[in-house]
């Protein structure tokens, strides 16, 4: 670890709450592996104070911020520039400070797409994908899948109007469907919180096949009943650690211009989660 000095670059994560965030763990592991003189800290920022945190970046010279709830919409409005993903989603999870000019990004969906390719050797290009959910995580994934060249993105949600709005983010390949579409899908993604209790499942567990890639964005617990059923059917199954890892890696690359040390970051999050 490089000693912290007056020249150390500061990045961080803001949220309410935020002390549980793994962003500092991931980013500090990367800085150590790269020998970069930078540290990541957690900054508790109360609901409503997101724009003030953006101003603080300019005043304090903070290079970058990861952004968690409830600030993803507010920081977007306070930024000077907006990347295409953040604009489409009307939410940002990453800010970059270039000499006082703040640019808002959203790395969540691209993190999922990269995790599919790197961690599971699965390319969503040309694939039929079913996404369960229409919340913030689901929308980021749906938007990224559309840009990644998925042939069909089926959104399943209890509220049809929300499903329609989310499906539109994938462009012409997005549509609303039901859980029956899971059987025909190449990739199935749970982007809901159902399963965090370690008991419930977001869809019938008998719908999986051995030819599928199944992703549960939940990573606490590391394995849900839904994932266990997918593995039992022979599917290529992964939890949400991959998305967590790769969205953080993309943030680091935006801040530094250096390829993220994925192995070091993966080890750090494995130690933290257990």
C-alpha positions in Angstrom: 0.0 0.0 0.0 1.3 3.4 -1.0 1.4 5.8 2.1 -1.3 8.4 2.1 0.1 11.9 1.6 -1.1 15.3 0.5 -0.8 14.1 -3.1 -3.0 11.1 -2.7 -6.0 11.1 -5.1 -9.4 10.7 -3.4 -12.4 8.9 -4.7 -15.3 7.5 -2.8 -18.9 6.3 -2.6 -21.9 8.3 -1.4 -25.2 6.9 -0.1 -27.6 6.8 2.7 -26.8 4.3 4.2 -23.3 3.7 2.8 -21.1 2.1 5.5 -22.0 -1.4 4.1 -20.8 -0.5 0.6 -18.1 -2.7 -0.9 -16.9 0.0 -3.3 -14.0 1.1 -1.1 -12.9 -2.5 -0.7 -12.9 -3.2 -4.4 -11.3 0.1 -5.5 -8.6 0.1 -2.8 -7.6 -3.4 -3.7 -7.3 -2.2 -7.3 -5.2 0.8 -6.3 -2.9 -1.4 -4.3 -2.5 -3.9 -7.1 -1.7 -1.1 -9.6 0.5 0.9 -7.3 -1.7 3.9 -7.9 -1.5 6.7 -5.2 -5.3 6.9 -4.6 -7.7 5.9 -1.8 -11.5 5.3 -1.8 -13.6 6.3 1.2 -17.3 6.0 2.1 -19.1 9.3 2.6 -22.5 9.2 4.3 -24.7 11.7 2.4 -28.2 12.3 3.6 -31.2 12.0 1.3 -31.5 15.3 -0.5 -27.9 16.3 -0.3 -26.7 14.5 -3.5 -26.3 17.8 -5.4 -24.2 19.2 -2.5 -21.9 16.2 -2.8 -21.4 17.0 -6.5 -20.4 20.5 -5.6 -18.1 19.1 -2.9 -16.3 17.2 -5.6 -15.4 20.4 -7.3 -14.4 22.2 -4.1 -12.3 19.4 -2.6 -10.9 18.0 -5.8 -12.4 14.6 -5.4 -11.6 12.7 -8.6 -14.6 10.3 -8.7 -17.6 9.0 -6.8 -19.6 5.8 -6.8 -23.2 6.6 -6.2 -25.7 4.4 -4.4 -29.3 5.0 -3.3 -31.0 7.4 -2.8 -28.8 9.8 -4.9 -28.7 8.3 -8.4 -31.3 10.6 -9.9 -30.3 13.8 -8.0 -26.5 13.6 -8.9 -27.4 13.2 -12.6 -29.3 16.5 -12.6 -26.4 18.2 -10.7 -23.6 17.0 -13.1 -22.3 19.1 -16.0 -22.3 16.2 -18.6 -24.1 12.9 -19.0 -23.0 9.7 -20.6 -25.5 8.0 -22.9 -26.3 5.2 -20.4 -27.0 7.5 -17.6 -29.1 9.8 -19.8 -31.2 6.8 -21.0 -31.7 5.5 -17.4 -32.2 9.0 -15.8 -29.8 7.7 -13.1 -26.1 7.7 -12.4 -23.9 5.5 -10.3 -20.5 7.0 -11.1 -19.2 10.6 -11.3 -15.9 11.8 -12.8 -14.3 15.2 -12.0 -12.2 16.6 -14.8 -10.9 19.9 -13.5 -14.2 20.9 -12.0 -16.4 19.5 -14.9 -18.5 16.6 -13.5 -19.6 13.8 -15.9 -22.3 11.3 -14.9 -22.1 7.7 -15.9 -24.0 4.5 -15.2 -21.9 1.3 -15.1 -24.4 -1.2 -13.7 -25.7 -2.7 -17.0 -22.3 -2.7 -18.7 -20.9 -4.4 -15.6 -23.5 -7.2 -16.0 -22.7 -7.6 -19.7 -18.9 -7.7 -19.0 -19.4 -10.2 -16.2 -21.3 -12.5 -18.5 -18.5 -12.4 -21.0 -15.6 -12.6 -18.5 -16.9 -14.7 -15.7 -19.2 -17.0 -17.6 -17.9 -17.0 -21.2 -21.4 -16.0 -22.3 -22.0 -13.4 -25.0 -25.4 -11.8 -25.0 -25.1 -10.7 -28.6 -27.8 -12.6 -30.6 -29.2 -14.1 -27.4 -32.8 -14.3 -26.2 -32.8 -12.9 -22.7 -35.5 -12.8 -20.0 -35.2 -10.2 -17.3 -37.3 -10.5 -14.2 -38.0 -7.1 -12.7 -38.4 -3.5 -13.9 -36.6 -1.6 -11.1 -33.4 0.3 -11.2 -31.1 -2.7 -11.6 -33.4 -4.3 -14.2 -33.5 -1.1 -16.3 -29.8 -0.8 -16.3 -29.4 -4.4 -17.4 -32.1 -4.1 -20.1 -30.6 -1.0 -21.6 -27.1 -2.5 -21.7 -28.4 -5.8 -23.3 -30.0 -3.7 -26.1 -26.7 -2.1 -26.8 -24.8 -5.4 -26.5 -26.8 -6.8 -29.4 -29.3 -9.2 -27.7 -31.8 -10.5 -30.2 -34.7 -10.5 -27.8 -35.1 -8.9 -24.4 -38.3 -10.1 -22.6 -39.2 -8.1 -19.4 -41.3 -9.8 -16.8 -42.9 -7.7 -14.1 -46.0 -7.7 -12.0 -46.9 -4.2 -13.2 -47.3 -4.2 -17.0 -46.9 -0.4 -17.4 -43.5 -0.5 -15.6 -42.5 -3.5 -17.7 -43.3 -1.6 -20.9 -41.2 1.4 -19.9 -38.3 -0.9 -18.9 -38.6 -2.9 -22.1 -38.4 0.2 -24.2 -34.9 0.8 -23.0 -33.7 -2.2 -25.0 -34.9 -0.5 -28.2 -36.7 -2.6 -30.9 -35.7 -5.9 -29.3 -37.4 -5.2 -26.0 -40.9 -6.5 -25.2 -43.1 -7.5 -22.3 -43.7 -11.2 -21.6 -44.5 -13.7 -18.9 -42.5 -16.3 -16.9 -43.4 -18.8 -19.6 -40.7 -17.2 -21.8 -38.0 -18.6 -19.5 -38.2 -22.0 -21.0 -37.1 -20.7 -24.4 -34.5 -18.2 -23.2 -30.7 -18.4 -23.6 -30.1 -16.1 -20.6 -32.4 -15.6 -17.6 -31.7 -12.8 -15.2 -33.3 -12.1 -11.8 -33.1 -8.4 -11.2 -35.6 -8.4 -8.3 -34.9 -8.6 -4.6 -36.9 -11.9 -4.4 -34.6 -14.6 -2.9 -32.7 -12.4 -0.5 -34.6 -14.1 2.3 -33.0 -17.4 1.3 -36.4 -19.0 0.8 -38.4 -17.4 -2.0 -38.0 -17.6 -5.8 -38.9 -15.0 -8.4 -40.2 -17.6 -10.9 -41.1 -21.3 -11.0 -37.9 -23.2 -10.4 -38.7 -26.0 -12.8 -38.3 -23.8 -15.9 -34.5 -24.1 -16.4 -32.6 -26.1 -18.9 -29.0 -27.2 -19.1 -28.4 -25.0 -22.2 -29.1 -21.8 -20.3 -27.1 -19.1 -18.5 -29.0 -18.1 -15.3 -28.0 -15.0 -13.3 -29.3 -13.8 -10.0 -28.2 -10.3 -9.2 -28.5 -11.0 -5.5 -25.1 -11.7 -3.9 -26.2 -11.9 -0.2 -26.8 -14.8 0.1 -24.3 -16.1 -2.4 -26.7 -18.8 -3.5 -30.5 -18.4 -3.6 -33.0 -21.3 -4.0 -33.6 -20.0 -7.5 -29.9 -20.4 -8.4 -29.7 -23.8 -6.7 -32.6 -25.0 -8.9 -30.8 -23.6 -12.0 -27.6 -25.4 -11.1 -29.6 -28.6 -10.4 -31.0 -28.4 -14.0 -27.4 -28.2 -15.3 -27.6 -24.5 -16.2 -24.6 -22.2 -16.2 -25.5 -20.2 -13.1 -23.9 -17.2 -11.4 -24.8 -14.8 -8.6 -24.5 -11.0 -8.5 -20.9 -10.8 -7.5 -19.8 -10.7 -11.1 -21.9 -7.6 -11.8 -20.8 -5.9 -8.6 -17.1 -6.6 -9.5 -17.3 -5.5 -13.1 -19.3 -2.3 -12.6 -16.7 -1.3 -10.1 -13.9 -2.2 -12.5 -15.5 0.0 -15.2 -15.7 2.9 -12.7 -12.0 2.5 -11.9 -11.1 2.5 -15.6 -13.1 5.7 -16.1 -11.3 7.4 -13.2 -7.8 6.3 -14.0 -7.7 5.3 -17.7 -6.0 2.0 -16.6 -7.3 -1.5 -17.1 -8.7 -2.8 -13.8 -6.9 -5.6 -12.0 -9.8 -8.0 -12.0 -8.1 -10.8 -10.1 -7.1 -8.6 -7.2 -10.6 -7.0 -7.1 -12.3 -10.4 -7.2 -10.1 -11.7 -4.3 -11.0 -8.6 -2.2 -14.7 -9.0 -2.7 -14.5 -12.8 -2.0 -12.8 -12.1 1.3 -15.4 -9.4 2.2 -18.5 -11.4 1.4 -17.1 -14.7 2.6 
